Amino acid sequence: MRDATHCTIHPAVDLTEFSSLTVPTYRASTIVFEDAEAYATRGERDLDSYMYGLYGTPTTKTLEAQITKLENGVRSVIVPSGQAGATIVFLSVLLPGETVLIPDSVYPPVLDFCVNYLQPRGIYHKIYQPDGTGIEDLIDPSVKLIWTETPGSTTMEFQDLWAIAALGKKYGILTGADNTWATPLHLKPLDLGIDFSMQALSKYAGGHSDLLLGSICVNDLELRKKLRDTMRMLGIGVSPDEVALVLRGIETMAVRLAHVEQVARNLAEELASRPDVGLVLHPALADFPQHALWKRDFSGASGVFSVVLTKSQEGNLEDGLNQLKVIAIGASWGGTRSLIAPMSVKKGRKFAKPEHQRTILRINVGLEDQEDLRSDLKTLFDILSR
């Protein structure tokens, strides 16, 4: 072979004595085959094999296997974001004329997808109470999926996954759960009978606010096939580089989650003890409305909780936020930095409680020193209560 060919074809090297603690980042669009027969029969390969880079590399499959172990599932797929996780589940099991049930507290982009994408295409949705009551009354022959988000976005309502899974089995309806808040370390929806467990890996698994990925785990190989077929037909894949970042971040997830859980509990308890703080929404607090349900199903909490402002505090919100020194103002959560985001559910909810008509501060606890966070929150609420 000549030099131009040597430049193009990499020589094989002996890997016999090489073993790395880190998972290699395999980047590939083209997958090559050992001979003509292997190429000709590539369509006969199963979903755990390799055919094309869009469908995964060993890097992707390593993360799929790791998520599957954590979820106590059978197979997982990796998707471009948490939102993609929800939409891919919906698209894989719903046909025109069918209906999905979603909680009133669902992640707003999921509601947007139902209203502005599915509904014009003849796929409908019904909204149930954020605590899960009244679901059975909404069931009719068109309902094919019950979607849950426990706890719900911002207002932190929990649904009884055991009961919802049992309803699904009773009526032959599939069930899914957004498990991003708890992660599989604190909740395993598949163990409770849920069919799809989805999480945004952008949050605690990635852990550093620098990537977008999601995962869906199932106990049924046929459901995995539906997910993979949907992704294949829509041309959906993920970058091995993003996957590598999650494989790095997930190594410290248990340690990070344990830390932020404890600090968030401490801060939530301190805020709840202040007479000028109206309502603290954290499931570990004894007076949280669904404390018993959380304690039954979850092994712990995450670092995200909410505080409902009083009407008088809302007028000082901008001044208070502008004085924060450590906590950053921003959406998302699960990274090393603490975040605070003023939220409003006035317009998007069907069953909003009166106290939820006010501004809600969603707080994500990061890895900063607890005393610095305490000082920042004290300054904030002192200003809010002037």
N, C-alpha and C positions, 0 to 999 in steps of 0.2 A: 504493500500500500504506500501511496505517496503522502507528502506532507499535508496536503489539504485534507486528505482523508483522516490522517492521524489527528489533525486539529478537530475534526468533527466527531470522531468516535472515541469515547473515553475508554482507556484500558481497564480491564477488570483487576481488582486487587484482592488479596487474601484477607478475609475478615475473620478467620478462625480464632485469633487471639484477641479480637476487639469486642468489647462490650461497654456500652455507655449507660450511665444512669438516666440520661435524658432521652426522650423519644426523638428519633430523627424527623426532620421536617421534609417529607417527600412531596415535591411539587411536580405535578404531571398533568398535562392535558391528554397526551397520547400514551396509551398502554401498549407495549409491544408484546408479541407472542413468540413462543419458542420455535414454532414450525407452522407450516401451512394448514395442517389439520386443526391445530389449536385455534387458529384464526377463523377457520371455516365453521367451527362448532362453538364459537364464543357465545352465541345466543342461548346455548344450552346451560351456561354457567348459572349457578344460583346467586341469590342476592348477597351472599357473603364472599363472593369472588370478585375479581377485578376485570372490568371490560373497557372502561373509559374514565378519564380523570374526573369528569363531572360527578361520577357516582362514588368517588372516594378513593383515597390512597391509604397505605398502612397507618399514616398519621391520623386520618379521620377515623379509621376503624378502631384504633387504640382508644380514642376518646369515646366512641360509641360503646365499647366494651366496658370502659370505666364507669360511664353513666349508668349502664345496665346493671352493674354490680351494686352501685349505690342505691338504685331505685328498686332493687329486688325484682327486676323484670326479666324478659326473655330477649328482647332486641330493642335497640334505640336507633334513631336517626338524628343527624345533626343538621340544623337549618340556619338560615342567615340571621335570625333574630328571634326574640320571644314572640313578637307580633306574628312573624312568619310561622312560628310553631302553632299558634292558635288558628291562623287562616288555613294552613295546610291540613290540619285535622278536619276543619269544617269542609274544605273542598274535597277531601278524600272520602267522606261518608255521606254528604248531602247532595240530593238531586232536586231539580225543579219540582215544586209542589210539596216539598218536605220542609220541616221546621226544626230549628234549634232553640232550646231554652237557655237564656243567659241571665245571670244575676244583675240586679239594678246597679250594683257596685262594680261591675266589670270594668276592666281597663278600657278607657274611652276609645282608643283606636279599634278595639274589637267591636264595640257598638257601631262605630263609624263604618266598619267593614260590612256589618250586617245590614245597615240601613242603606248605604250608598253603593255597595257592590253586589251583595247577595240578593237583596230584595228586588232590584230591577231585573234580575235574572230568574225570578220566580222561586227563590229560596227565602223562606220567611223566618222570623224570630218572634219569640214571646219573652217578656221580661218578668222575672219572679222576684219576690222580696229578697233583699240582700242577705237575710239570715236563713234563707232557704224555705221559709214557710210557704205553704200553698202551691208547691210545685205539682203535686198530683192533680190538683184541680185544672191545671193548664194542659195536661196530657190528652192528646187525641191521636188518631191513627197517623197523622202527618209528622208527629214528633219522632225524630230519629237520633237526636243527640241532646244530652243535658250537659251544659258547660258550667263549671264552677270556678270560682276564684276565692280562695280561702287563706288569709283574710282578703276582703275586698279592697280595691284601690281607695286609699285616703281615709275612708270611714271605718275600715278595719272590721267589718262584719265577717263572722265565720259561718260556713255552711256545714251541716252534718253529713260528711261524706259517706259514712256507713249507711245512713238512711237513703241518701240519694243513689248510691250504688245498688241498694236493695230494690228501689223503685225501678231503676234501669233494668235489672234482671226480671222483675215482675212483668214489665211491659215490653221487653225485648228492645230496649233503647240503650244505645251506647252512652257512656259517660266519660267526661274528661275534666281534668283539674289543672289549673295554673298553679304550680308549686314553687314559684319563684321566691316568695317571701320566706318560706321555711327551709327551702332546699331539701333534698332527700336525707340530709342529716337529721332533720327534725320532724319530717313527715314523709311517709311512703304511701302515696295514694293507691298504688296497685295492691298493696297489702289489705287495703280497706274495700277492695272490689271495684275500684275505678278502672276504666279501660285504657285511658290515655293520661299519662303524667307528663306535663310540659313544664319547662322552666326556661327563663331567659338566662343563658350562661354569661351574658354581658354583666350580670350582677355579681353574686358571691363567688361563682366558680371562676370567672375571669379575675375578678377581685381588684382590678387596677384602673377601671374606667377608661380603657383604651381599646376596646373591641366590641363587636356586635355578633352574637351567636345565640342559638337556642337549641334545645333538644326535646325530643318526644320519645318516651319509653312506653312499651306495651308488653303484655304477657301473651299475646296472640300473634303468631307468625302471619296469619292472613291480614291482620290489621297493619302489620309492618309492610306487607306487600302493597296494600292500598296507599300507604304513605309514600313509599318509594316510587310507585307508579305515578302518583300525582306529581311528585318532584321531578321525575324524569320527563313527563309530558310538558311540564311548565319550564323545563330547563333550569331547575333550581339546584345549585350546588354551593359549597362553601370553600373558602380559601384555606389551604393547609397552614398558612402562616397564622391566621386567626385561631385555628385549632391548636396550633403549637402554643400560643399564648394562654389558652385555657388549660392545656395540659400542664403548663408551668404554674398557673394560678391555683389550680385545684389542689396542688400539693399542700398548700397552706390554708385551704378553706376551713378545715375543722378548727385550727388554732385561731384564725381570724374571727370565725363565727362565734366561738366561745367567748372571745374577748368583747366583741361588740354587743353580744347578748347581755353580758353582765353590766357593762357600762350603761347601756340603754335602759336596763331595769332600774339602775341606781338613779339615773337622771329623771326617768319617768316618775319614780316614787317621790323624788324631791320636788318636781314641778307640781305633782298632785297635792302635795302638802302645803303649797302656797295658797293663801286665801284669795289671791287675785287671779288665779288660774282657773278658768271655767271647767274644762273637761279634758282629761288626758285619756287617750285611746290606746291602751297597751294591754294585751291579753293577760300578762302576768300579774296585773294589779287585781287584788281580791274583789274590788267592786266593779270590775269590767263585766258587762252584761253576760258575756259568753265565756267567762273564765273557766267554768267547769268543763265546757265542751273542748276548749283549747287544752286543758290539762289532761283530758281523756285521750285525745288523739295525737297530740304533739309531744315530742320529747324535749322541746325547748322553744325559744323565740329567736327572732333575728334582731338586727339593730335598728329596725324601722318602726316608728310609732308616730302618732299624730296628736296635736293639741288644738282644740277648738277655742278660738278667741271669743271673748265677750264683745258685745257691740261697741262698748267704749274703747276697747283696745284697738279696734280696726283702724281708727283714725290716726294712730301713732305707728302703724306698721312700717311704713316706709322709713321713718326716722330710726326705728329700732333695728331694722335689717341693715341699714347703712352703717351701723356702729359695730357690726360683727367683725371680729379680728381673726378668728380661727375657722369658724364654720362658714363654708362657701354657700352662695345662693345658686341653686341649680336643681334641675330635675334628675331623674335616675337615682340609683343608690347601689350599695354593695361594694364600693371601692374603698380605698384607704382613707380618703378625705370625708370628713363630716359635711353633710349638705342639709340645707333647709329650703323648702319650696312652699310658698303660699298657694293654696289650692282652693277652688270653689266648685261646689257640686250643685249650685242653684239651678243651672239650666239643663244639665244632662240626666237628671234623675226623675224617676216616676214615683218612687216611694220615699223620698228624702224626709228624714225626721226634722222637726222644727229647729233643733240645735245644729243641724247640718246645713242650715241656710246661711250660716255665718262663715267667715274665712277660717280655713283649717290650715295649720302649719304642719307639713309632713317633715319629720326629722329623721335623717339617716345618720347614725353614729358610725364614725370611722375609727382610725387607729391613733388619733391624737391623745395626749395625756388627758385623763378624766378631769383634772382640776382646771385645765384650760377650757375645756368644753363647758364645765359648770360655770366658770366665770363669764363666758360668752353668753350663755343662756340667762344668767342672772341680769346681765346688762340689758339684754333684749327685753325681758319681761318687766324690768324696772321701768324702762322707757315706755313700754306698751301700757303700763298701769298708771302713768302720770296723771 
